[in-house]
C-alpha cells in the first residue's frame, strides 16, 4: 500500500485568517461571542468553537442588541451590515479578501448599469453575499450551461460575469465558453474569481489521479470546494470519496486498491488528514507515505481590526 498526500493541505489563507479572527476575539472578549453562519464550511472546526462557547446564528435577530458578532469567511450582503449597525452590534468582518474582490467587481458592473451574470450555486452563502452587491434588475444567476438558455435579455449588449470562488475550474470554463458564444460583448472580471486555493487543490487532485487508483477527500458534505475535489477525481476516472472525519471512512473500500491519494478542502484542518492516514495504517501498517511541500505555505492575509 502506498499513500500519496496532495501537496495542498491544511487551511487556505482566507480560512486561516477567519479562524484566527475567532480565536483572537475569544481570547480578547470571551463569551458570549456570536458568528453569522458557519465561520468556514467544516463541521470539526465549527463544533470545536461551539464547545468553547461560540454561538453560531443564521439570523441577526438572534443576537442581543449591542453584542459582538463575526461575519463568516463567505461574505455578507450589504443589507446584513446595515442591520448590524442599526442594532448597535459590535461586528468583525472575517470575509475572505478574495471574496471581497468579487464584491468590488459586482459594484463596478452595477455602477456601469451592466447586466451581471453570477456563476455559482444558488443559496450558497458566498453567492447570497455577492448577489447583494448587484442592482437587482441587473442580476442573473447561472448554475449550469442549461441556465444560459433561460437568459432573456438582448445578446448584443455588454454583459459582465463573475463567479463563486470555489467552483470547478473545468465546469466553470464550459459555462463561460457558452456565455461567450451567446453574448459576443461578454466582459470578464479584471482577474479570474475562482481563488488560487480552489484551483491549486483541483490541480493537485488531477496529479493524484495520474498515479492513484483511489482518491479520498477530507471535507464536509456542505463544503463547495471539497465537493468539487471529489468530482474532479471522478472526472479523471478514479473512484473518489468524501469523508468529514476518519470515522466515516469504511476500510473495506481499500480492498483491491494499492495506491491511495488523499486530499482535503481549503477549510479542513490538517489533523483530519493525519487521522485518516492513521486509520488506513491500522489495516496497512507498512504503508509508504508520500508527501510534498505546499505551494501555499507562505500565503497569509492581513487580519481585520479585532
C-alpha positions in Angstrom: 0.0 0.0 0.0 1.2 3.5 -0.9 -0.5 6.7 0.3 0.0 9.9 -1.7 -0.8 13.1 0.2 -1.8 16.0 -2.1 0.7 18.9 -1.8 -2.2 21.3 -0.9 -3.1 20.5 2.7 -4.4 22.5 5.7 -6.2 25.8 5.6 -6.0 28.2 2.8 -5.1 31.8 3.7 -8.7 33.0 3.8 -9.9 30.2 6.1 -6.8 30.5 8.3 -7.5 34.2 8.7 -11.2 33.8 9.5 -10.4 31.1 12.2 -7.7 33.3 13.7 -10.2 36.2 13.9 -12.5 34.0 16.1 -9.6 32.7 18.2 -8.3 36.3 18.9 -11.8 37.6 19.6 -12.4 34.7 22.0 -9.1 35.5 23.8 -9.8 39.2 23.9 -13.6 39.4 24.6 -14.6 35.9 25.9 -18.1 34.7 25.5 -20.9 35.3 24.5 -19.4 35.6 21.0 -21.6 35.2 18.0 -20.7 34.2 14.4 -23.1 34.8 11.5 -23.3 31.4 9.6 -20.5 28.8 10.0 -17.2 30.7 10.1 -16.0 28.2 7.5 -17.7 25.1 6.0 -16.1 22.4 8.2 -18.0 20.5 10.8 -15.0 19.8 13.1 -13.9 23.5 13.1 -17.4 24.7 14.0 -18.0 22.0 16.6 -14.7 22.9 18.3 -15.8 26.6 18.6 -19.2 25.6 19.8 -17.6 23.6 22.6 -15.8 26.7 23.7 -18.9 28.9 23.9 -19.1 30.4 20.4 -22.8 30.8 19.2 -23.5 30.4 15.5 -26.6 32.1 14.2 -28.4 32.3 10.8 -30.4 35.4 11.7 -29.0 38.6 13.3 -32.3 38.8 15.2 -30.9 36.0 17.4 -28.1 38.3 18.5 -29.0 40.5 21.5 -28.6 44.2 20.8 -25.1 45.5 21.4 -23.4 42.1 21.4 -20.3 41.1 19.4 -20.6 39.2 16.1 -18.2 37.9 13.5 -19.2 37.7 9.8 -18.0 34.4 8.2 -15.4 34.0 5.5 -18.0 33.6 2.8 -19.1 37.2 2.9 -22.4 39.0 3.5 -24.7 41.3 1.5 -24.7 45.0 2.4 -28.2 44.6 4.0 -26.7 42.5 6.8 -24.1 45.0 7.5 -26.7 47.8 7.7 -28.8 45.7 10.0 -25.8 45.1 12.3 -25.2 48.8 12.5 -28.9 49.6 13.2 -28.9 47.1 16.1 -25.7 48.5 17.5 -23.9 45.2 17.1 -20.1 45.2 17.6 -19.1 43.4 14.4 -15.9 42.0 12.9 -15.8 41.2 9.2 -13.9 38.0 8.5 -14.8 37.9 4.8 -12.0 36.4 2.7 -10.3 39.2 0.8 -10.7 37.2 -2.4 -14.5 37.2 -1.9 -14.4 40.9 -1.2 -12.6 41.3 -4.5 -15.7 39.8 -6.2 -18.0 42.1 -4.3 -16.0 45.1 -5.6 -16.3 43.8 -9.2 -20.0 43.4 -8.8 -20.3 47.0 -7.5 -18.4 48.3 -10.6 -20.6 46.4 -13.0 -23.7 47.9 -11.4 -22.3 51.4 -11.4 -21.9 51.0 -15.2 -25.5 49.6 -15.5 -24.2 46.4 -16.9 -26.2 43.2 -16.6 -24.2 40.8 -14.4 -24.2 37.0 -14.6 -23.1 35.3 -11.3 -21.9 31.8 -11.9 -22.3 29.6 -8.9 -24.6 27.7 -6.6 -27.9 29.3 -5.7 -28.3 29.6 -1.9 -24.6 29.2 -1.2 -23.7 31.9 1.4 -21.0 33.4 -0.8 -23.5 33.8 -3.7 -26.1 35.3 -1.4 -23.4 37.8 -0.3 -22.2 38.7 -3.8 -25.8 39.0 -5.1 -26.4 41.8 -2.6 -23.8 44.0 -4.4 -25.6 43.8 -7.8 -28.5 46.0 -8.7 -31.5 43.5 -8.6 -32.7 44.4 -12.1 -29.2 43.6 -13.5 -28.7 40.3 -11.6 -28.8 36.9 -13.3 -27.6 33.7 -11.6 -26.4 30.7 -13.7 -25.6 27.3 -12.1 -25.0 25.3 -15.3 -24.9 25.6 -19.1 -28.7 24.9 -19.4 -29.5 28.1 -17.3 -27.9 30.2 -20.0 -30.7 29.3 -22.4 -33.2 31.0 -19.9 -31.5 34.4 -20.1 -33.8 36.6 -21.9 -32.1 40.0 -22.4 -30.6 41.4 -25.6 -27.5 39.3 -26.6 -26.0 42.3 -28.4 -25.5 44.4 -25.3 -22.5 44.3 -23.0 -22.8 41.7 -20.2 -20.5 41.0 -17.3 -19.9 37.8 -15.5 -18.4 36.9 -12.1 -18.0 33.5 -10.4 -18.2 32.0 -7.0 -14.6 31.4 -5.7 -15.0 27.7 -5.0 -16.3 26.3 -8.3 -14.9 23.5 -10.6 -12.4 25.2 -12.9 -13.3 22.8 -15.7 -17.1 23.1 -15.4 -16.9 26.9 -15.0 -14.9 27.3 -18.1 -17.5 25.4 -20.1 -20.2 27.8 -18.8 -18.0 30.8 -19.7 -17.4 29.5 -23.2 -21.1 29.1 -23.8 -21.7 32.6 -22.4 -19.1 34.0 -24.9 -20.9 32.3 -27.8 -24.3 33.7 -26.6 -23.0 37.2 -25.7 -20.3 38.5 -28.0 -19.7 41.5 -25.8 -19.2 39.5 -22.6 -17.0 41.2 -20.1 -14.7 39.1 -17.8 -13.7 40.3 -14.4 -10.3 42.0 -14.3 -8.9 38.9 -12.7 -10.4 35.4 -12.5 -12.6 34.9 -9.5 -12.0 31.2 -8.7 -9.5 31.5 -6.0 -5.9 30.2 -6.0 -6.7 27.7 -3.3 -9.6 26.1 -5.2 -7.6 25.9 -8.4 -4.4 24.5 -6.7 -6.4 21.8 -4.9 -8.2 20.7 -8.0 -4.9 20.6 -9.9 -3.4 18.5 -7.0 -6.3 16.0 -7.3 -5.6 15.7 -11.0 -2.0 15.0 -10.2 -3.1 12.3 -7.7 -5.3 10.7 -10.4 -2.3 10.1 -12.6 -0.7 7.7 -10.0 -3.5 6.6 -7.7 -6.3 4.0 -8.0 -8.5 5.6 -5.3 -8.8 9.2 -4.0 -10.2 10.2 -0.6 -11.2 13.8 0.0 -11.3 15.1 3.6 -14.1 17.6 3.7 -17.6 18.3 4.9 -20.6 17.5 2.7 -21.7 21.1 2.6 -18.3 22.4 1.6 -18.4 23.6 -2.1 -14.7 23.3 -2.7 -14.4 19.9 -1.0 -17.2 18.5 -3.2 -15.5 19.9 -6.3 -12.4 17.9 -5.4 -14.3 14.7 -5.2 -15.9 15.5 -8.6 -12.5 16.3 -10.1 -11.2 12.8 -9.1 -14.3 11.1 -10.6 -13.9 13.2 -13.8 -10.3 11.9 -14.0 -11.7 8.3 -13.9 -10.6 7.4 -10.4 -13.1 6.2 -7.7 -13.3 9.1 -5.3 -14.9 9.5 -1.9 -15.5 12.4 0.5 -15.5 12.0 4.3 -15.9 14.6 7.1 -13.7 12.7 9.5 -11.7 9.4 9.5 -14.5 7.7 11.5 -16.7 8.0 8.3 -14.3 6.1 6.1 -15.0 2.4 5.7 -11.8 0.4 5.5 -13.2 -2.3 3.2 -13.3 0.3 0.5 -9.5 -0.1 0.3 -9.8 -3.7 -0.9 -8.2 -4.2 -4.3 -6.5 -0.8 -4.2 -2.8 -0.2 -3.8 -2.2 3.5 -4.4 -4.4 5.8 -2.3 -4.5 9.5 -2.9 -5.7 11.8 -0.1 -6.6 15.5 -0.5 -8.7 17.9 1.5 -10.8 21.0 1.1 -9.5 24.5 1.9 -11.4 24.6 5.2 -10.1 21.3 6.5 -7.6 21.2 9.4 -4.5 19.1 8.7 -5.1 16.8 11.7 -8.2 15.3 9.9 -5.9 14.2 7.1 -3.5 12.7 9.6 -6.3 10.9 11.4 -7.3 9.3 8.1 -3.8 8.2 7.3 -3.6 6.6 10.8 -6.8 4.8 10.3 -5.6 3.3 7.0 -2.4 2.3 8.7 -4.3 0.2 11.2 -5.0 -2.1 8.3 -1.8 -1.4 6.3 0.8 -0.7 9.0 3.7 -0.8 6.4 2.0 1.7 4.0 4.5 4.0 2.4 3.5 7.7 2.8 4.4 10.2 0.0 4.3 13.9 0.9 5.5 17.1 -0.7 5.7 20.8 0.2 2.7 23.0 -0.2 2.9 25.9 -2.7 0.7 27.9 -0.4 2.9 27.8 2.7 3.8 31.4 2.7 0.5 33.0 1.7 -1.0 35.0 4.6 -3.9 37.5 4.7 -3.9 40.6 7.0 -6.4 40.3 9.8 -9.2 42.9 10.3 -9.1 45.0 13.4 -10.3 43.0 16.4 
